[in-house]
C-alpha cells in the first residue's frame, strides 16, 4: 500500500488545527495530483472534512476534525 508523505500528513494536520491557510492547502492538493499515496489519502479526507474549499470557509464539526486528526496522528506515529 502506498502511504502518504510525512510532509503532507503534517501539513494536513496543521490545516485541521487551523494553522494553515487556503493557499497552503492548495499546495497539498497540487502535490497529491502527482503523488499516488497522498492522492488516495487526500481523496478520503476530502469526503470527510471537505479539505480546502469547505474547511476554509466553514467551521468543521469538532468530532469530524478530531477523527481526522487522530487518523493522521496514527499514520505519523507508525
Ligand atoms: Zn506525497
PDB file of the backbone (N, CA, C, O) and the ligand in Angstrom, with CONECT records:
HET     ZN  A 101       1
ATOM      1  N   UNK A   1       0.844  -1.197   0.000  1.00  0.00           N
ATOM      2  CA  UNK A   1       0.000   0.000   0.000  1.00  0.00           C
ATOM      3  C   UNK A   1       0.881   1.250   0.000  1.00  0.00           C
ATOM      4  O   UNK A   1       1.869   1.337   0.729  1.00  0.00           O
ATOM      5  N   UNK A   2       0.502   2.195  -0.823  1.00  0.00           N
ATOM      6  CA  UNK A   2       1.253   3.437  -0.880  1.00  0.00           C
ATOM      7  C   UNK A   2       0.823   4.369   0.244  1.00  0.00           C
ATOM      8  O   UNK A   2      -0.367   4.614   0.443  1.00  0.00           O
ATOM      9  N   UNK A   3       1.778   4.869   0.956  1.00  0.00           N
ATOM     10  CA  UNK A   3       1.453   5.754   2.080  1.00  0.00           C
ATOM     11  C   UNK A   3       1.604   7.216   1.669  1.00  0.00           C
ATOM     12  O   UNK A   3       2.400   7.555   0.794  1.00  0.00           O
ATOM     13  N   UNK A   4       0.821   8.074   2.322  1.00  0.00           N
ATOM     14  CA  UNK A   4       1.008   9.496   2.069  1.00  0.00           C
ATOM     15  C   UNK A   4       2.339   9.974   2.638  1.00  0.00           C
ATOM     16  O   UNK A   4       2.856   9.392   3.592  1.00  0.00           O
ATOM     17  N   UNK A   5       2.890  11.032   2.055  1.00  0.00           N
ATOM     18  CA  UNK A   5       4.153  11.582   2.536  1.00  0.00           C
ATOM     19  C   UNK A   5       3.991  12.186   3.924  1.00  0.00           C
ATOM     20  O   UNK A   5       2.932  12.700   4.283  1.00  0.00           O
ATOM     21  N   UNK A   6       5.047  12.110   4.673  1.00  0.00           N
ATOM     22  CA  UNK A   6       5.049  12.672   6.019  1.00  0.00           C
ATOM     23  C   UNK A   6       4.750  14.184   5.982  1.00  0.00           C
ATOM     24  O   UNK A   6       3.988  14.694   6.804  1.00  0.00           O
ATOM     25  N   UNK A   7       5.346  14.871   5.043  1.00  0.00           N
ATOM     26  CA  UNK A   7       5.105  16.316   4.909  1.00  0.00           C
ATOM     27  C   UNK A   7       3.629  16.612   4.739  1.00  0.00           C
ATOM     28  O   UNK A   7       3.083  17.522   5.363  1.00  0.00           O
ATOM     29  N   UNK A   8       2.992  15.824   3.880  1.00  0.00           N
ATOM     30  CA  UNK A   8       1.566  16.029   3.629  1.00  0.00           C
ATOM     31  C   UNK A   8       0.757  15.804   4.894  1.00  0.00           C
ATOM     32  O   UNK A   8      -0.144  16.579   5.213  1.00  0.00           O
ATOM     33  N   UNK A   9       1.083  14.740   5.612  1.00  0.00           N
ATOM     34  CA  UNK A   9       0.363  14.446   6.853  1.00  0.00           C
ATOM     35  C   UNK A   9       0.511  15.592   7.842  1.00  0.00           C
ATOM     36  O   UNK A   9      -0.458  16.001   8.483  1.00  0.00           O
ATOM     37  N   UNK A  10       1.717  16.103   7.960  1.00  0.00           N
ATOM     38  CA  UNK A  10       1.948  17.185   8.917  1.00  0.00           C
ATOM     39  C   UNK A  10       1.233  18.454   8.491  1.00  0.00           C
ATOM     40  O   UNK A  10       0.694  19.180   9.326  1.00  0.00           O
ATOM     41  N   UNK A  11       1.229  18.722   7.195  1.00  0.00           N
ATOM     42  CA  UNK A  11       0.536  19.909   6.698  1.00  0.00           C
ATOM     43  C   UNK A  11      -0.975  19.813   6.887  1.00  0.00           C
ATOM     44  O   UNK A  11      -1.625  20.778   7.290  1.00  0.00           O
ATOM     45  N   UNK A  12      -1.514  18.648   6.595  1.00  0.00           N
ATOM     46  CA  UNK A  12      -2.957  18.482   6.755  1.00  0.00           C
ATOM     47  C   UNK A  12      -3.333  18.565   8.235  1.00  0.00           C
ATOM     48  O   UNK A  12      -4.363  19.133   8.600  1.00  0.00           O
ATOM     49  N   UNK A  13      -2.492  17.998   9.062  1.00  0.00           N
ATOM     50  CA  UNK A  13      -2.728  18.075  10.496  1.00  0.00           C
ATOM     51  C   UNK A  13      -2.767  19.540  10.952  1.00  0.00           C
ATOM     52  O   UNK A  13      -3.640  19.932  11.726  1.00  0.00           O
ATOM     53  N   UNK A  14      -1.825  20.332  10.470  1.00  0.00           N
ATOM     54  CA  UNK A  14      -1.796  21.759  10.799  1.00  0.00           C
ATOM     55  C   UNK A  14      -3.026  22.448  10.232  1.00  0.00           C
ATOM     56  O   UNK A  14      -3.602  23.335  10.863  1.00  0.00           O
ATOM     57  N   UNK A  15      -3.418  22.035   9.050  1.00  0.00           N
ATOM     58  CA  UNK A  15      -4.591  22.625   8.425  1.00  0.00           C
ATOM     59  C   UNK A  15      -5.841  22.374   9.264  1.00  0.00           C
ATOM     60  O   UNK A  15      -6.660  23.273   9.454  1.00  0.00           O
ATOM     61  N   UNK A  16      -5.981  21.159   9.758  1.00  0.00           N
ATOM     62  CA  UNK A  16      -7.141  20.817  10.579  1.00  0.00           C
ATOM     63  C   UNK A  16      -7.134  21.587  11.887  1.00  0.00           C
ATOM     64  O   UNK A  16      -8.187  21.856  12.464  1.00  0.00           O
ATOM     65  N   UNK A  17      -5.952  21.939  12.348  1.00  0.00           N
ATOM     66  CA  UNK A  17      -5.846  22.716  13.577  1.00  0.00           C
ATOM     67  C   UNK A  17      -6.005  24.210  13.311  1.00  0.00           C
ATOM     68  O   UNK A  17      -5.889  25.033  14.219  1.00  0.00           O
ATOM     69  N   UNK A  18      -6.274  24.543  12.053  1.00  0.00           N
ATOM     70  CA  UNK A  18      -6.478  25.943  11.720  1.00  0.00           C
ATOM     71  C   UNK A  18      -5.193  26.731  11.601  1.00  0.00           C
ATOM     72  O   UNK A  18      -5.207  27.959  11.683  1.00  0.00           O
ATOM     73  N   UNK A  19      -4.069  26.032  11.407  1.00  0.00           N
ATOM     74  CA  UNK A  19      -2.789  26.714  11.367  1.00  0.00           C
ATOM     75  C   UNK A  19      -2.249  26.891   9.951  1.00  0.00           C
ATOM     76  O   UNK A  19      -1.125  27.351   9.749  1.00  0.00           O
ATOM     77  N   UNK A  20      -3.071  26.518   8.982  1.00  0.00           N
ATOM     78  CA  UNK A  20      -2.606  26.584   7.609  1.00  0.00           C
ATOM     79  C   UNK A  20      -3.663  27.305   6.782  1.00  0.00           C
ATOM     80  O   UNK A  20      -4.855  27.038   6.941  1.00  0.00           O
ATOM     81  N   UNK A  21      -3.253  28.204   5.909  1.00  0.00           N
ATOM     82  CA  UNK A  21      -4.258  28.935   5.140  1.00  0.00           C
ATOM     83  C   UNK A  21      -4.630  28.192   3.857  1.00  0.00           C
ATOM     84  O   UNK A  21      -4.061  27.148   3.539  1.00  0.00           O
ATOM     85  N   UNK A  22      -5.583  28.745   3.141  1.00  0.00           N
ATOM     86  CA  UNK A  22      -6.115  28.073   1.957  1.00  0.00           C
ATOM     87  C   UNK A  22      -5.043  27.881   0.891  1.00  0.00           C
ATOM     88  O   UNK A  22      -5.090  26.917   0.126  1.00  0.00           O
ATOM     89  N   UNK A  23      -4.085  28.790   0.839  1.00  0.00           N
ATOM     90  CA  UNK A  23      -3.040  28.669  -0.175  1.00  0.00           C
ATOM     91  C   UNK A  23      -2.133  27.477   0.102  1.00  0.00           C
ATOM     92  O   UNK A  23      -1.747  26.753  -0.815  1.00  0.00           O
ATOM     93  N   UNK A  24      -1.805  27.285   1.345  1.00  0.00           N
ATOM     94  CA  UNK A  24      -1.002  26.128   1.725  1.00  0.00           C
ATOM     95  C   UNK A  24      -1.771  24.854   1.424  1.00  0.00           C
ATOM     96  O   UNK A  24      -1.192  23.834   1.051  1.00  0.00           O
ATOM     97  N   UNK A  25      -3.072  24.929   1.589  1.00  0.00           N
ATOM     98  CA  UNK A  25      -3.909  23.772   1.307  1.00  0.00           C
ATOM     99  C   UNK A  25      -3.900  23.463  -0.189  1.00  0.00           C
ATOM    100  O   UNK A  25      -3.908  22.297  -0.585  1.00  0.00           O
ATOM    101  N   UNK A  26      -3.883  24.478  -0.996  1.00  0.00           N
ATOM    102  CA  UNK A  26      -3.771  24.297  -2.448  1.00  0.00           C
ATOM    103  C   UNK A  26      -2.502  23.513  -2.782  1.00  0.00           C
ATOM    104  O   UNK A  26      -2.509  22.633  -3.644  1.00  0.00           O
ATOM    105  N   UNK A  27      -1.434  23.841  -2.098  1.00  0.00           N
ATOM    106  CA  UNK A  27      -0.159  23.155  -2.326  1.00  0.00           C
ATOM    107  C   UNK A  27      -0.287  21.671  -2.017  1.00  0.00           C
ATOM    108  O   UNK A  27       0.286  20.832  -2.712  1.00  0.00           O
ATOM    109  N   UNK A  28      -1.032  21.354  -0.981  1.00  0.00           N
ATOM    110  CA  UNK A  28      -1.261  19.950  -0.643  1.00  0.00           C
ATOM    111  C   UNK A  28      -2.007  19.270  -1.789  1.00  0.00           C
ATOM    112  O   UNK A  28      -1.646  18.174  -2.216  1.00  0.00           O
ATOM    113  N   UNK A  29      -3.032  19.925  -2.272  1.00  0.00           N
ATOM    114  CA  UNK A  29      -3.824  19.334  -3.352  1.00  0.00           C
ATOM    115  C   UNK A  29      -2.990  19.163  -4.619  1.00  0.00           C
ATOM    116  O   UNK A  29      -3.092  18.153  -5.315  1.00  0.00           O
ATOM    117  N   UNK A  30      -2.179  20.148  -4.899  1.00  0.00           N
ATOM    118  CA  UNK A  30      -1.349  20.063  -6.099  1.00  0.00           C
ATOM    119  C   UNK A  30      -0.361  18.910  -5.997  1.00  0.00           C
ATOM    120  O   UNK A  30      -0.168  18.159  -6.953  1.00  0.00           O
ATOM    121  N   UNK A  31       0.259  18.777  -4.841  1.00  0.00           N
ATOM    122  CA  UNK A  31       1.189  17.684  -4.640  1.00  0.00           C
ATOM    123  C   UNK A  31       0.475  16.345  -4.814  1.00  0.00           C
ATOM    124  O   UNK A  31       1.032  15.410  -5.389  1.00  0.00           O
ATOM    125  N   UNK A  32      -0.745  16.258  -4.320  1.00  0.00           N
ATOM    126  CA  UNK A  32      -1.458  14.983  -4.360  1.00  0.00           C
ATOM    127  C   UNK A  32      -1.803  14.570  -5.789  1.00  0.00           C
ATOM    128  O   UNK A  32      -2.112  13.406  -6.045  1.00  0.00           O
ATOM    129  N   UNK A  33      -1.748  15.515  -6.708  1.00  0.00           N
ATOM    130  CA  UNK A  33      -2.015  15.163  -8.108  1.00  0.00           C
ATOM    131  C   UNK A  33      -0.885  14.335  -8.713  1.00  0.00           C
ATOM    132  O   UNK A  33      -1.096  13.598  -9.675  1.00  0.00           O
ATOM    133  N   UNK A  34       0.299  14.458  -8.152  1.00  0.00           N
ATOM    134  CA  UNK A  34       1.437  13.730  -8.707  1.00  0.00           C
ATOM    135  C   UNK A  34       1.941  12.642  -7.772  1.00  0.00           C
ATOM    136  O   UNK A  34       2.922  11.964  -8.078  1.00  0.00           O
ATOM    137  N   UNK A  35       1.282  12.473  -6.645  1.00  0.00           N
ATOM    138  CA  UNK A  35       1.755  11.509  -5.649  1.00  0.00           C
ATOM    139  C   UNK A  35       0.611  10.566  -5.287  1.00  0.00           C
ATOM    140  O   UNK A  35      -0.320  10.972  -4.593  1.00  0.00           O
ATOM    141  N   UNK A  36       0.664   9.317  -5.743  1.00  0.00           N
ATOM    142  CA  UNK A  36      -0.436   8.371  -5.541  1.00  0.00           C
ATOM    143  C   UNK A  36      -0.783   8.156  -4.074  1.00  0.00           C
ATOM    144  O   UNK A  36      -1.959   8.060  -3.724  1.00  0.00           O
ATOM    145  N   UNK A  37       0.213   8.079  -3.224  1.00  0.00           N
ATOM    146  CA  UNK A  37      -0.048   7.861  -1.802  1.00  0.00           C
ATOM    147  C   UNK A  37      -0.835   8.999  -1.198  1.00  0.00           C
ATOM    148  O   UNK A  37      -1.793   8.779  -0.457  1.00  0.00           O
ATOM    149  N   UNK A  38      -0.435  10.214  -1.512  1.00  0.00           N
ATOM    150  CA  UNK A  38      -1.131  11.379  -0.987  1.00  0.00           C
ATOM    151  C   UNK A  38      -2.490  11.542  -1.649  1.00  0.00           C
ATOM    152  O   UNK A  38      -3.443  11.981  -1.005  1.00  0.00           O
ATOM    153  N   UNK A  39      -2.592  11.193  -2.925  1.00  0.00           N
ATOM    154  CA  UNK A  39      -3.855  11.331  -3.638  1.00  0.00           C
ATOM    155  C   UNK A  39      -4.940  10.505  -2.967  1.00  0.00           C
ATOM    156  O   UNK A  39      -6.052  10.986  -2.746  1.00  0.00           O
ATOM    157  N   UNK A  40      -4.612   9.256  -2.644  1.00  0.00           N
ATOM    158  CA  UNK A  40      -5.593   8.379  -2.009  1.00  0.00           C
ATOM    159  C   UNK A  40      -5.999   8.937  -0.651  1.00  0.00           C
ATOM    160  O   UNK A  40      -7.173   8.917  -0.282  1.00  0.00           O
ATOM    161  N   UNK A  41      -5.018   9.430   0.078  1.00  0.00           N
ATOM    162  CA  UNK A  41      -5.293   9.946   1.414  1.00  0.00           C
ATOM    163  C   UNK A  41      -6.119  11.230   1.364  1.00  0.00           C
ATOM    164  O   UNK A  41      -7.091  11.381   2.105  1.00  0.00           O
ATOM    165  N   UNK A  42      -5.731  12.139   0.499  1.00  0.00           N
ATOM    166  CA  UNK A  42      -6.431  13.417   0.372  1.00  0.00           C
ATOM    167  C   UNK A  42      -7.856  13.199  -0.132  1.00  0.00           C
ATOM    168  O   UNK A  42      -8.784  13.886   0.295  1.00  0.00           O
ATOM    169  N   UNK A  43      -8.022  12.243  -1.039  1.00  0.00           N
ATOM    170  CA  UNK A  43      -9.358  11.925  -1.534  1.00  0.00           C
ATOM    171  C   UNK A  43     -10.277  11.482  -0.407  1.00  0.00           C
ATOM    172  O   UNK A  43     -11.414  11.941  -0.300  1.00  0.00           O
ATOM    173  N   UNK A  44      -9.773  10.587   0.430  1.00  0.00           N
ATOM    174  CA  UNK A  44     -10.569  10.104   1.540  1.00  0.00           C
ATOM    175  C   UNK A  44     -10.893  11.226   2.511  1.00  0.00           C
ATOM    176  O   UNK A  44     -11.995  11.294   3.055  1.00  0.00           O
ATOM    177  N   UNK A  45      -9.933  12.095   2.719  1.00  0.00           N
ATOM    178  CA  UNK A  45     -10.104  13.196   3.658  1.00  0.00           C
ATOM    179  C   UNK A  45     -11.092  14.220   3.124  1.00  0.00           C
ATOM    180  O   UNK A  45     -11.871  14.813   3.870  1.00  0.00           O
ATOM    181  N   UNK A  46     -11.040  14.408   1.831  1.00  0.00           N
ATOM    182  CA  UNK A  46     -11.918  15.404   1.224  1.00  0.00           C
ATOM    183  C   UNK A  46     -13.382  15.074   1.489  1.00  0.00           C
ATOM    184  O   UNK A  46     -14.215  15.959   1.688  1.00  0.00           O
ATOM    185  N   UNK A  47     -13.671  13.765   1.487  1.00  0.00           N
ATOM    186  CA  UNK A  47     -15.050  13.358   1.718  1.00  0.00           C
ATOM    187  C   UNK A  47     -15.497  13.590   3.152  1.00  0.00           C
ATOM    188  O   UNK A  47     -16.673  13.852   3.406  1.00  0.00           O
ATOM    189  N   UNK A  48     -14.569  13.494   4.082  1.00  0.00           N
ATOM    190  CA  UNK A  48     -14.975  13.658   5.477  1.00  0.00           C
ATOM    191  C   UNK A  48     -14.877  15.108   5.946  1.00  0.00           C
ATOM    192  O   UNK A  48     -15.770  15.595   6.638  1.00  0.00           O
ATOM    193  N   UNK A  49     -13.818  15.789   5.581  1.00  0.00           N
ATOM    194  CA  UNK A  49     -13.642  17.144   6.113  1.00  0.00           C
ATOM    195  C   UNK A  49     -13.755  18.222   5.045  1.00  0.00           C
ATOM    196  O   UNK A  49     -13.608  19.405   5.349  1.00  0.00           O
ATOM    197  N   UNK A  50     -14.015  17.833   3.798  1.00  0.00           N
ATOM    198  CA  UNK A  50     -14.142  18.841   2.751  1.00  0.00           C
ATOM    199  C   UNK A  50     -12.881  19.665   2.633  1.00  0.00           C
ATOM    200  O   UNK A  50     -12.917  20.895   2.638  1.00  0.00           O
ATOM    201  N   UNK A  51     -11.771  18.971   2.528  1.00  0.00           N
ATOM    202  CA  UNK A  51     -10.465  19.624   2.515  1.00  0.00           C
ATOM    203  C   UNK A  51     -10.432  20.849   1.594  1.00  0.00           C
ATOM    204  O   UNK A  51     -10.968  20.826   0.486  1.00  0.00           O
ATOM    205  N   UNK A  52      -9.820  21.873   2.058  1.00  0.00           N
ATOM    206  CA  UNK A  52      -9.633  23.138   1.331  1.00  0.00           C
ATOM    207  C   UNK A  52     -10.908  23.944   1.183  1.00  0.00           C
ATOM    208  O   UNK A  52     -11.210  24.784   2.031  1.00  0.00           O
ATOM    209  N   UNK A  53     -11.648  23.708   0.139  1.00  0.00           N
ATOM    210  CA  UNK A  53     -12.779  24.588  -0.145  1.00  0.00           C
ATOM    211  C   UNK A  53     -13.676  24.810   1.056  1.00  0.00           C
ATOM    212  O   UNK A  53     -13.795  25.922   1.571  1.00  0.00           O
ATOM    213  N   UNK A  54     -14.296  23.743   1.485  1.00  0.00           N
ATOM    214  CA  UNK A  54     -15.240  23.839   2.577  1.00  0.00           C
ATOM    215  C   UNK A  54     -14.601  24.284   3.878  1.00  0.00           C
ATOM    216  O   UNK A  54     -15.079  25.196   4.552  1.00  0.00           O
ATOM    217  N   UNK A  55     -13.513  23.619   4.210  1.00  0.00           N
ATOM    218  CA  UNK A  55     -12.921  23.857   5.522  1.00  0.00           C
ATOM    219  C   UNK A  55     -12.396  25.280   5.656  1.00  0.00           C
ATOM    220  O   UNK A  55     -12.314  25.810   6.763  1.00  0.00           O
ATOM    221  N   UNK A  56     -12.046  25.892   4.552  1.00  0.00           N
ATOM    222  CA  UNK A  56     -11.519  27.242   4.614  1.00  0.00           C
ATOM    223  C   UNK A  56     -12.599  28.240   4.999  1.00  0.00           C
ATOM    224  O   UNK A  56     -12.305  29.288   5.574  1.00  0.00           O
ATOM    225  N   UNK A  57     -13.839  27.919   4.686  1.00  0.00           N
ATOM    226  CA  UNK A  57     -14.920  28.878   4.903  1.00  0.00           C
ATOM    227  C   UNK A  57     -15.842  28.537   6.058  1.00  0.00           C
ATOM    228  O   UNK A  57     -16.518  29.411   6.601  1.00  0.00           O
ATOM    229  N   UNK A  58     -15.868  27.282   6.430  1.00  0.00           N
ATOM    230  CA  UNK A  58     -16.798  26.894   7.483  1.00  0.00           C
ATOM    231  C   UNK A  58     -16.064  26.192   8.613  1.00  0.00           C
ATOM    232  O   UNK A  58     -15.017  25.578   8.411  1.00  0.00           O
ATOM    233  N   UNK A  59     -16.625  26.295   9.785  1.00  0.00           N
ATOM    234  CA  UNK A  59     -16.097  25.577  10.918  1.00  0.00           C
ATOM    235  C   UNK A  59     -16.356  24.092  10.740  1.00  0.00           C
ATOM    236  O   UNK A  59     -17.467  23.680  10.404  1.00  0.00           O
ATOM    237  N   UNK A  60     -15.338  23.302  10.964  1.00  0.00           N
ATOM    238  CA  UNK A  60     -15.549  21.861  10.944  1.00  0.00           C
ATOM    239  C   UNK A  60     -16.194  21.448  12.254  1.00  0.00           C
ATOM    240  O   UNK A  60     -15.854  21.971  13.315  1.00  0.00           O
ATOM    241  N   UNK A  61     -17.121  20.510  12.177  1.00  0.00           N
ATOM    242  CA  UNK A  61     -17.622  19.945  13.441  1.00  0.00           C
ATOM    243  C   UNK A  61     -16.455  19.362  14.215  1.00  0.00           C
ATOM    244  O   UNK A  61     -15.599  18.686  13.645  1.00  0.00           O
ATOM    245  N   UNK A  62     -16.421  19.619  15.495  1.00  0.00           N
ATOM    246  CA  UNK A  62     -15.282  19.191  16.311  1.00  0.00           C
ATOM    247  C   UNK A  62     -15.044  17.685  16.215  1.00  0.00           C
ATOM    248  O   UNK A  62     -13.898  17.241  16.152  1.00  0.00           O
ATOM    249  N   UNK A  63     -16.116  16.904  16.205  1.00  0.00           N
ATOM    250  CA  UNK A  63     -15.966  15.444  16.154  1.00  0.00           C
ATOM    251  C   UNK A  63     -15.284  15.011  14.864  1.00  0.00           C
ATOM    252  O   UNK A  63     -14.443  14.112  14.868  1.00  0.00           O
ATOM    253  N   UNK A  64     -15.650  15.655  13.762  1.00  0.00           N
ATOM    254  CA  UNK A  64     -15.063  15.314  12.465  1.00  0.00           C
ATOM    255  C   UNK A  64     -13.591  15.681  12.459  1.00  0.00           C
ATOM    256  O   UNK A  64     -12.744  14.909  12.009  1.00  0.00           O
ATOM    257  N   UNK A  65     -13.297  16.874  12.965  1.00  0.00           N
ATOM    258  CA  UNK A  65     -11.919  17.340  12.984  1.00  0.00           C
ATOM    259  C   UNK A  65     -11.040  16.410  13.825  1.00  0.00           C
ATOM    260  O   UNK A  65      -9.921  16.065  13.447  1.00  0.00           O
ATOM    261  N   UNK A  66     -11.584  16.021  14.972  1.00  0.00           N
ATOM    262  CA  UNK A  66     -10.796  15.161  15.862  1.00  0.00           C
ATOM    263  C   UNK A  66     -10.564  13.788  15.265  1.00  0.00           C
ATOM    264  O   UNK A  66      -9.495  13.198  15.423  1.00  0.00           O
ATOM    265  N   UNK A  67     -11.581  13.283  14.576  1.00  0.00           N
ATOM    266  CA  UNK A  67     -11.429  11.963  13.960  1.00  0.00           C
ATOM    267  C   UNK A  67     -10.333  12.006  12.895  1.00  0.00           C
ATOM    268  O   UNK A  67      -9.494  11.107  12.824  1.00  0.00           O
ATOM    269  N   UNK A  68     -10.344  13.040  12.079  1.00  0.00           N
ATOM    270  CA  UNK A  68      -9.340  13.175  11.031  1.00  0.00           C
ATOM    271  C   UNK A  68      -7.956  13.368  11.639  1.00  0.00           C
ATOM    272  O   UNK A  68      -6.977  12.782  11.175  1.00  0.00           O
ATOM    273  N   UNK A  69      -7.881  14.196  12.682  1.00  0.00           N
ATOM    274  CA  UNK A  69      -6.593  14.430  13.345  1.00  0.00           C
ATOM    275  C   UNK A  69      -6.034  13.143  13.926  1.00  0.00           C
ATOM    276  O   UNK A  69      -4.836  12.876  13.833  1.00  0.00           O
ATOM    277  N   UNK A  70      -6.907  12.352  14.524  1.00  0.00           N
ATOM    278  CA  UNK A  70      -6.465  11.099  15.128  1.00  0.00           C
ATOM    279  C   UNK A  70      -5.922  10.142  14.071  1.00  0.00           C
ATOM    280  O   UNK A  70      -4.915   9.467  14.285  1.00  0.00           O
ATOM    281  N   UNK A  71      -6.605  10.094  12.925  1.00  0.00           N
ATOM    282  CA  UNK A  71      -6.165   9.217  11.844  1.00  0.00           C
ATOM    283  C   UNK A  71      -4.784   9.629  11.346  1.00  0.00           C
ATOM    284  O   UNK A  71      -3.940   8.783  11.052  1.00  0.00           O
ATOM    285  N   UNK A  72      -4.568  10.936  11.256  1.00  0.00           N
ATOM    286  CA  UNK A  72      -3.281  11.440  10.789  1.00  0.00           C
ATOM    287  C   UNK A  72      -2.192  11.151  11.814  1.00  0.00           C
ATOM    288  O   UNK A  72      -1.090  10.737  11.456  1.00  0.00           O
ATOM    289  N   UNK A  73      -2.501  11.368  13.082  1.00  0.00           N
ATOM    290  CA  UNK A  73      -1.506  11.104  14.120  1.00  0.00           C
ATOM    291  C   UNK A  73      -1.080   9.650  14.110  1.00  0.00           C
ATOM    292  O   UNK A  73       0.090   9.324  14.314  1.00  0.00           O
ATOM    293  N   UNK A  74      -2.058   8.775  13.867  1.00  0.00           N
ATOM    294  CA  UNK A  74      -1.756   7.353  13.843  1.00  0.00           C
ATOM    295  C   UNK A  74      -0.753   7.032  12.727  1.00  0.00           C
ATOM    296  O   UNK A  74       0.186   6.262  12.928  1.00  0.00           O
ATOM    297  N   UNK A  75      -0.965   7.628  11.557  1.00  0.00           N
ATOM    298  CA  UNK A  75      -0.063   7.402  10.442  1.00  0.00           C
ATOM    299  C   UNK A  75       1.325   7.982  10.734  1.00  0.00           C
ATOM    300  O   UNK A  75       2.343   7.398  10.363  1.00  0.00           O
ATOM    301  N   UNK A  76       1.349   9.132  11.399  1.00  0.00           N
ATOM    302  CA  UNK A  76       2.628   9.766  11.718  1.00  0.00           C
ATOM    303  C   UNK A  76       3.412   8.963  12.750  1.00  0.00           C
ATOM    304  O   UNK A  76       4.643   8.954  12.743  1.00  0.00           O
ATOM    305  N   UNK A  77       2.689   8.296  13.630  1.00  0.00           N
ATOM    306  CA  UNK A  77       3.340   7.541  14.706  1.00  0.00           C
ATOM    307  C   UNK A  77       3.873   6.197  14.265  1.00  0.00           C
ATOM    308  O   UNK A  77       4.711   5.608  14.947  1.00  0.00           O
ATOM    309  N   UNK A  78       3.404   5.705  13.144  1.00  0.00           N
ATOM    310  CA  UNK A  78       3.802   4.386  12.654  1.00  0.00           C
ATOM    311  C   UNK A  78       5.298   4.248  12.513  1.00  0.00           C
ATOM    312  O   UNK A  78       5.785   3.192  12.110  1.00  0.00           O
TER     313      UNK A  78
HETATM  314 ZN    ZN A 101       3.064  12.703  -1.383  1.00  0.00          ZN
END
